[in-house]
Amino acid sequence: MPRKDLNRFYKHLVAEMHTNDTHFHLVEQVQQSFRFFLDLDFGKHFATDDDLKTIFRVIYDDGKRGGDMFISLCAREEKLGIHIVFPGHITDVSKASVKCSEIFDELKTNVSGYAWNEIIDTKPYRSGLRQLYSFKFVNGKEDVPYVPYCRLWKGGYTPLESCNRVELLETFSIFPPDLEFKPKVVPKKLEVDNVLDAFIRRVYRGWGGSDTVTGVRRVSERKFQAFTNSRFCAVVNGRHRSNHIWFDIERRNTSWRLKARCHNETCDSNDAKEYPVPPSLIKFISSL
């Protein structure tokens, strides 16, 4: 789908929000290139308004990160979530991780009293970012969405609450302007001799009869991702209410490993079991 067609999709979302008060649960998947973003989670680390202004200024760095930055907030009693998107800064996973480390060092130096290693969340660089206005389920309850807060640019802060929602969805999207979605999609009906599906059914407990792989993409020379329609998470030994799982297939030294991942914040993906992947499976994925 061409990037420009997303505008029509956003108009549909906004119309549903206004007309039917519909709640959406959408995550924008990280592609090979994407707009640079930061995900900050202030849980027990309460941030004052003055500290937030300092934090934003350090991150902005007079526009050197890539121009204007757009900030959205997800505020609830026990936690403040902050998403920052730089529409003018196109990057990839490797470069974004380096940039994030640089920001970590500067925040640690300039804003003391915070455990930045706990606040800055880098997991979305391996998966994706929750879309503006989208809800999600946490511990069986629907969490509040991220809403637009402000734009920080050379002229200072500009509030965004009254801006057009369709334009804000475009602005806060991590998809770059020239991106075209061309996923290498696995055929909808997978036979028993389909190597990828057969392998997952053999090693991943909870893979039901209707569960299937819906698409595969190459992230890098050392990593693939396989998307599914399954909600079964081995970490919690049950099915999530809305979140689908996916599999990272990653090369470690000379061998390949498969690991289930999920968007649920309460699931620690590091606890997920890894499975050695045979060369025949890698050959199959590479041919898609």
N, C-alpha and C positions, 0 to 999 in steps of 0.2 A: 504494500500500500504506500503510495507516495506521501511524503510528509505533509503536503498541502491539504490532503484529504482529512487530516485530523481536525481541521477547523469545523467541518461538517459534523464530525463525531462529537466535538465539544459542544456545539450548539444543541445537539440532541440531549446531551447530559444536562446542560443548564435548563433546558425546557422541562425535562423530567423533574429536576429539583424544584423548580418553581411551581409546576402544575400539580404534581402528585406527591411532592415531598419525598421523592425516592432517595433511598440511601444506596450509594455505590461502594464497592470494595475493590478498588483498582490499584495495581502496582505497575509502574512503568519499568520494564525490564532494561537493564544495562545492555547496550549494544556494543559493537566494536569501537565506536566513537560515541561520545555523549557530552552534554554540557556538564562542566565541573560543578559539583555540589558538595555540601557538608551536611552531616546529620549529627546534631548535638542533643544529648539526652541528659537533662538536669533532673535527677531523681532526688536523692537526699541532699544533693549539692544545690541548695537554694541560691538563686542568683538575684541580686538587687538590680533595680533599674539602672543605677549608675554603673554597676559592673557590666551589665548587658551592653550599654553604650560603648564602654571601653573594649569589650570583647568584639563587638561589631567593627569598631574602628581598626583594631589590630588585624582582623581578618580581611577587611577591605584594603588596608595598606595603600591608601591614596589611589585606588584603582589599579594597582600593579598586579592583582590576581587575575585580571581579565575584564576590567571595566565595572559597570554597575552590578550591584548584587541585590537580589530580591529575597526577602525574608518572610517565612510563614511560621506560625506558631500553633502548637497543639497544647493547650493549657488545661490541666486537671489538678485536683487537689494535691496529689502526691508526686506529680511529675510535670516538668515543662519540656516539651520537645520543640526543637528548632530545626527547620530545613532552610538552607541557604543555597540559592541557585545563581550561577553566573552565566547568563545567556550568551555572553560574548566570548566565553572561554571553552573551546572544544578540546576534549582530551580523550585519553583511553585509560584502562584500568591501571597500567603500570605508572603512567605519569600522574594520575590522580592520587595514587598512593604516596608518591614522592612529595607532591604538593601538600597533601594532608599532613605528612610528617613535618614539613617545614612550618606549617601553621601551628602544629602541636608545640614545637619548640618555642615559637614566638609567644604563644599564649602562656606557656609555662613560665617564660621569662617576664612577661609584662602584666599578667593577671594572676597573682598568687592566691593561694587558699582553695584551689580547686584541683580535684584529681582528674586531670585532663585525659589520662589514659582510660578512665571509665566513662567520661562524658562524650568524647569523640568516637562515634561508631563507624567503623570502616567496613562492616559486613555488607552494607548496601552496594559497595563497589563490586561485590561478587554476585549480586542478585538484582536489586533495583530499588526504587524509591516510591513510597506511597504517593499517589497522585493527590493534588490539591483537592480539598472538599471530600476526599474519600474516607470512609469509615473502615474499621477493622475490628475483629473480635479478639479480646484479650481475656483469658481465663473465663471464657464463655459469655462475656459481656461485650456489648458494642462500645468501642472506644470513640472518643470525640475526634473529629477530623482536623487536619491542618487547615488553617485559614490564613489568607494574606495579611501581612502586618505592615511592612514598609519596604520602600526602595531606598538604598543607600548609594548615593552618587556624589560627584564632585560638588554639587550644590547643597548637599546635606541629606536630611531624611525627608521622604515624601510618603505620607500615609496612602494605603491602597484599598481601604475598606469600601470606598464608593466607586471603585473602578469596575469596568465591564468584566463579568465573570468569564466569558469566552476568551477575551484577551488575556486575562490572568492565567487561565489554563494553558494557553500558548506560551506565556512568559515563563511560568514555573515548570514547564515540561523539560525533562532532561534530554529529550530527543533533539539532535541538532537540526537546523533548518533544511539541510540537503539530504537528510537521511531517507533512504527507501528501505522498507521492510521486505527482505527477500529471504525468509527462513527456509531452510531445507526441510521440508515437511515430510515426515514419515507417512506412508499410506495409512488411511484411516483404519482399515481392517488388517490387523497383524496376524499372520499365520504362525503355527507352532514353530516352523523352521526359520522364522525371523530371528536372527541371532540376538539382537538387542532385547527384544521382548522375552525371549526364552531365557536369557541369562538373568534378567531381573526377576522373573517368576521363580527361578531356581534359588536365588540367593536372598531375595528381600521378602521377609515374612510380612504377611498382611496384604500382599499384592492380590487384589480380588479378581474375579473372573471378568468384570467389566472395566477394570483398570487398564489403561493403555498409554503408550508413548504418543504424544501429539506433535512433537517436533524436535529437531536436533539442530544445534548451531555450533560452529567452531568459534571459541572465544580467542584462542591463540594457538600457536604450534604445540603447546603442551596442555591444552585444556579444551574439552567439549562440555556442553550442557544439554541434557535431555529433559524436555518438558513433558508433563503427564497430566492426566485428568484425575489422578488419585489424590485423596485427602488423607490416606493412612500415613501416620507418622510413627516410626519405630521408636522414637525417643519417648513419646508419651504412651506408646502401645495402644493407639486408638486413632480414630478419624477426626480430623479437624472439622469445624462447622463450615468454614468457607475457604480456608487456605489450601491450595494445591501444593504438592511437593514437586521438586525436580531433583535431578541427579547431576552432580559434578563428576566428570570423568577426567582425571588429571594425572599427568605424568610426574612421578616422583623418582628422580634419578633415572634408573633404567627400566622401571616398571610403571604400569598404569593402575590407578585405583579408582573405584566407584564409591561415591558417598551420597546419601540422601540429604537434601536440604529443604528447609521450609521457612516461610515468612513469619511464623509466630514468634513473638518476642520471648515467650516463656520457654521456648525450646532452645536448648544450647546445642547448636549443630556440632560442636566439638565432641559431644557424647555419642554422635551417630557412628555406627560401625562402618568401617571401610572394607571393601571387597577387592581382592586382586582381579584385574581384568585380563583375560587371555588375548593374545595377539589377534585371533580371529575376530574378536569383537571390535577392536580398533580398526582393523581392515574394513569391517562392515560399515562402521560409522563414517570412515573417511570416504567411502564410495557413495554416500548419500548425496 
